[in-house]
């Protein structure tokens, strides 16, 4: 009897281990290794990478979706700011002695609800939380927000689902991106899976563009002013569908989700309706600008017009791939560069995935004043600096 009981217990344990392993791998949970990260990152010849700031959260496990470390960044008066949603904070990372390392970590503001997007305009710091947008001043420049100046601009953002809220200030308007509430569905709130445009006081908001499932990163081109955004495609169509996207976002444009993706491809797995003509063709929907490998999770992006990199990179678009979680063969975990002349996509910084071990997950990219790139990593809890040393 005891032998049968022992055998039964061993069978149950084996089943548990198999289920746990399947859950771990299929749902994207991977061990996270933090040692000697920069030595493992591969860059084109002449480039180097170093840690600008560390100890900013991070995790010993790579989780699907956002990880606990730093997310979006802002450079203001030579000081780098970054949001840390899991801590409810935005921190300042000054480099007063110009040694290309943050001197310390200063809590700019705390007590927020998953702060994500940050920007600056008209003397105010704008911060997007999951449920609201606020602005606050730092009038004495001590890198600590003057909380008595805090104003709530928008207080009714939809919550749940994708919690990231990214904002940009451009031409005296506030733009906010809100991801979908689901993997694939028809939204009840038109602000979801869309970019909304408001006055700087949070009034007169209207949907600027829709059909963007989760445009975590978006930027205005520094010369043309055109709006470019990343977009993360839906899950469960296989390893290579649908493509993730870069879109050129135009006012009143519809970029397809939930019924279309990529180059005007109809998602018949979700949309079972029968149409006289393809519902994904113009003028109904706009096709993607550039298709990217499915499940790469492109997040932050930046156009390069700095003076540190070789001339060949001038005008190119750098994109951070956060990395896949539900793909048989993992992809992403790197930075790519897109040649804006021929639109080719090439690896630029790779190595944050080492076998089954994750050593980092790039999130946001911005160009520093000296022409180097800042890259946030919400898994390792770091900000990297990538530069050309020739």
N, C-alpha and C positions, 0 to 999 in steps of 0.2 A: 504493500500500500504506500509505504514511504517512497519507494522508488518511482511509482507512478506519479505521486504528488511532485516529486523533484523533477521528473521529466516534464510534467505539465508546466511547472514554473519556468523551466529552461525554454520551453516552446514559447511561452508568453513573453519572456525576456527577449528572445530572438525576434519575435514579431514586433515588439516595441522598438527594438534597435533598428529594424528595417524601416518601420514607419517614420521614426525620428530622422533617419538618414535621408529618406525620400523627401521629407518635409524640409529638412535643412538645405538640400541641394536644389530641389525643384522651386522652392519659394525664395531662393536667393540668399539665404543666410550662409555666410562664409566667415571663417576665422580671419581676424584682422591683426596684422603684424606691423608693429611700429618701428622696429629697429632698422637703422641704416637705410632709410627710405630713399634719400636723394641719390645714394650711390647706385641704386637700382633703376633710376629713371634714365631712359635713353633719349637723347636729343641730337639734332643735326650737328655736324662738326663745327666747333667753335662756340657752341652754346654751353651754358652752365646753369645749374639750379641749386638753390640753397634755401634754408628755412628762414623766413623773415620773422615769423612769430609762431610760437607753439603753445601748448597747454591751453587750448581754446575749446575744450570739450573732447569730442571724439569718442570712439567706442572700441571695445575689444572684439566686437562682432560687426560685420558688414550687414546691415539690415536692408531689406527692400525699401525703396523710397528714401526720403531724407534721413540723414544720420545726425547725431547730436552736436556736431561741431559747427564752425563758421560757415555762413552761406553767402549772402550778397555783400558787396563792398562799395565803398564810396571813398574817393580821395579828395580831401578838402584842405587847402593851405598846408600841403606837404604832410598831412596826417591821414593815415589810413583808418577808416571806420569799417566795422563789419558787424552784421547781425548774427546772433546765436539764438535761434528760435527756442531750442530746448531749455535754455536758461532764462528766457524772457528778457534778454538784454541786447543792447548795442554797445560795443566797446570801441575805444579809441586806442590806436597803436602808434604813438609818436616815435620818430627816429631823430631826436634832437642833435645827436652827435654825428649824424650822417654816416654811420658805419654799415648801413644797409641791414640793420637788425632793429626790431622794435625794442625800445628801451624798457617798456613795461606795458601792462594791460590796464587801462583805465576804464572803469564802468561809466560810460556816457549816460545811459539811462537803463533802469531796470523795472521789474514788475509789470512787463508787457505780456500780451497774449500772442505768443509765437511770432515775434517781429521778424520780418523777412526783408522786404524791399526797403531801401533807403536812398534818399537823394537830397540835394540842397538847392534852394532857390530863394531869391528875394530876402536873404538874411535868415531863412528858416531851414531847419532840418525836417524833412518829411519822412515819416516812418509808416509802413504798412504792416499792421497786425492782421491776424486771421479775420477778425470781425470789424475792424475799423481802420481809418487812416488818421494820424495825428500829425501835428507839427509843433516844434519846440525850438527855442533859441538857446544859444550859448553866448551871451553878450560880453562876458569877461574873458572868453577864450581860454577857460581853464580845462576844457575838454570834458566838462560835466554839464549836462543839460540843466537849464534853469527851469525847474518844474513849474514854477509859478507862471511861466509863459505858455505852458502846454495848452493847445487847443485841439479839440476833436473836430475834424472836418467831415468825416463820414462815419456813421456809427451803426450801420445796418448791413455790413457786408455779409453775404451768405456764408455759413460755416459748414464743416464736414467735408468728406471727400478730400480732394487735393487742398491742403491748407495754405500753400505758398501764395503770397500776394506780392507781386513785384510792381514797383512804381518808378516812373521817370517824370521829370519836369522838363518840358520842352515848349518854347515859344509861349510862355505864360499860361500853359495848360498842364494839368496833372493827368497822367495816363496810368491806369492800373490794370494789371492782368490777373484774372481769377480763373483757376483751373476748374475742371468739371467736378461734379459731385460723385461720379461713377466711372466705371471703365468705359461703357458705351450706353447711352440712353438719350432720351429727349429731355432737356432741362426745363424746369418750370420757371426758374429765374433767368432772365435773358442775360444777366451779367456773368453767368457762369460760362466757362469755355469761350471767353471773349476778352477783349481789351476795351475798357471804358475810358472815355475822355471827360474830364471835369474842369471847371474853373479852379484856380488855385485855392479858392476858399471852400472847395468841395461842393459847390452848387452847380446847377445846370449840367448834371451828368447825363451822358447818353452813350450807348454802345457805339464804339468806333469801328470795331470789326468783330466778327463772330466766327464760329466753326473752328476755333483753336482749342483743342482738347486741353492742353496744358502748356501754355507758352510761358515757361518759367523765366526765360531770359529774353529781353528785347532791348534794342539800341537804335538810336537815330544816327544815320550816317553823318559823320562830321563835315562832309562837303555837300552832299546832295540833300540831306535832311530826310531821306527816305527811312521808313521804319522797317527794321529787320527783326524777326523773332524766331526763336527755336520753337518746335512743337513736338511733344512726345505722343506717339501714336498709341492706339488701344492695344490691349493684350489679347492673347488666346486666338490668334490667327496663324500661329506657327512661328518658327524661328526667324523667318525672313519677311513677314508681313505683319502689319503694314509698315512702310518706311517711316522713320522719324524724318522731320522736315526742317528746312529753313524756309521761311516765307517772307516775301516783301509785302508788308501789310498796308493796304490802302483803306481809306475811309469808306465805310459801308460795304466792305468786302466780306464775303462768306467763304471761309476756307475749308468747308466740307464736313467736318465732324458734326454729327455721328454717322452720316450716311456715305461720306466720300473720304478718300485719302489719296495722298501722293498726286500723281499726274491724272487727276480726274477719274480715279478708279472707284467704281460703285461697290460699297460694302454690302453685298447681298447676304452675307452671313447675319447681319443685323437688320437690314432694311429689306423686307420681303415684298414690298409693294412693286407692282408692275407699271412701267412708264412707257409712254409713246416714244420718248427720246431719253437719252442718258441724262439723268437728273444732275450729274456731276459736271456737265459741260457748261462753259460760259453761255449766257450771262448769269446762270444760277449760282455756280460755284467757281472759285478761283483755284487753279492748280498750284502745287508747291513750286517754289523757286528752285530748291535743290533737295533731292531725296538723299537721305542718309541711311546707313545700316539700321534695320529694325532693332529696337530694344537697346540702342546705344544710350538713350536718355540724354540728349543734348540739353544743356542748361544755359550757362553763361556764354556770352559771345562779345567780341570786341574787334573793331577795325583797327588795324595798325597804321598809324601815321607818326610814330615816334622816330627818334634819331639814333637809336642804339643798334637795331637789327640791320643786317645788310639790305641794300636797296631793293633786292628782289622781293622783299616782304612788304614793301610800302603799298598800302591800300588793301592788303589781304585781310581775310576774316578768320579770326581764331575762335574755336568753339570747344567748350569743355564737355566731354562725355562722362557723365556720372557713372554709367555702367549698367549692364543688364541684370535682371533678377529672375526672369522666367524664360530664359533661353537655354536650350540644351548645351550649346557651346557658348560660354560667356563672351560678351563683347563689350566694347567701351573701355572705361577706366583709363582714359587718355585725353590728350588734347590734339585736335586736328587743325590744319590750316587750309583754308579754301582760297585758291587763286581766283581773284575776281575778274581776271581776263578770260580764262577758259573754264572756270568753275570746277576745276578738278579738286578733289578732296584728298589730302595727304596727311599721314601721321606726322605729328610734330614732337610730342612728348608722350612716351609710352612707358609701361612698366609698373603701373600701380596695381596690376593684377599679376601675381606670381604663382602660376599653377592654380591651386584652389585657395590660395591665400591672398587676401586683399590688403594692400599696404596704403591705400588711399583712394578717395573718390573725388575727382575735381568737380567744382560747382560753378564758381564765377571767375571771370577774367576781366581785368582792367589794365590799361596802359599807365604805367607810372610816369612821373614827370621826367625821369632820366631816360625814358624809352624802354625800360625793362617791363616785364609783365608780372603782375601780381595774380596768383591763382589761389583760391580758397579750397580747402579740403575738409568736408564735414565729417569724414570718417576718421582721419588721423588727427583732426583738431588742430590744423596748421594753416598758415598762409605761406606759400612759396614765392620766391622771386626768381624769375627766369631772365637771363641776360646774355648778351653776346660779348665774349671776351676775345674773339678773333684767334 
